[in-house]
Amino acid sequence: MSLDEIAVRKGHKYETVLYDANLGAVMGMHKNRDFDSTLKLLSLKVIHPDKVKNVVVDMWDPFHKAIGQKPFPTHRLLSISTMSFKKLLKP
């Protein structure tokens, strides 16, 4: 699973996106790209928490703080740069 933010409008309007990193599919989106938005997106539980083994995020601090709340009991956090992250998501 991976978290990223995308620009949805000019003028720096962003949303937080939850991806299935294996399929390259969007699993959910939430307005804004802050800590609260990330927690709300993760609370939707679009995947059973025990099935999440790796969470890939860029260096955006709110993502790290939200994952630090331990929404997935057996996950491993992988942090990579934004550019590397976007390369991973391309087919």
N, C-alpha and C positions, 0 to 999 in steps of 0.2 A: 504494500500500500504506500502511496506517496501523497504529500500535501504540497500545493503550490498556490501562487496567486496569479490571477490573470487580469489584464486591463479590460474592462467592459465598456468604457467610454473614454474619450479624450478628456484630459483634465485630471488624470490620476484617480479614476474611479475603479477600484479593484474588488474582486471577489475571491474568496478562498475556495479552492477546488480539491476534492478528494478523488484520487485516481486509483484504479487497480493497475499497479505497475506491470503485472504480467500480461494483462490483456490490452493495456493502453486505453482503457475505457474510463469515462467519468462516472463516478459512483455517487457524487453529490456536490452541491455548491451552496455557499452561503454568502450573503452580502458582507462587504467589508473584508479586511484582511488583518484583523486584530485578534488578541487573545480570546475575547468573548465569542467572536464569530467562529474561531477555530474550535473552541469547546462545544459550541452548539452544533457544529457540523459533525464532530466526533460523537456527540450524544445521540445522533440519529441511528447509530448502530446498523448501518447498511450491510455490515458483515459481522458475524459473530466474533466478539472480542478474542476468544481463544484461538481463532483461526489466523489472526494477524501475527506473523512471525517477524517481519521487518517493516519499519516505517522509514521511508526516505523523505527527507526534507532538505530545503536549502538552508542558508544561514540565518533566515528570518527569525528573530528572537521570539515573537509570539507563538510560533510553531513549536519551538523547543519547550517553552513554558507549558503549553497545552499538553504536549506528549509527556512532560514531567508529571502531570497529574495521574499518570498510569491508567489510561483508558483501556489498555490492552495488557493483560497480565503477563504474557510471555513474549513481548515484543523486544526487538533490538533496534535502537535508533541509529540510523545512518545519515550523516550530514554531508552534503556535497555542495559545490558551488552552483549558482543558478545556471551558468552556461553548461556545465556538465549535466545537470539535471534535465535541461531542455533537450539535450542530445539523446539522453536515455529514452525520452518519451517519443521521439520521432521513429516512425516505422523503418 
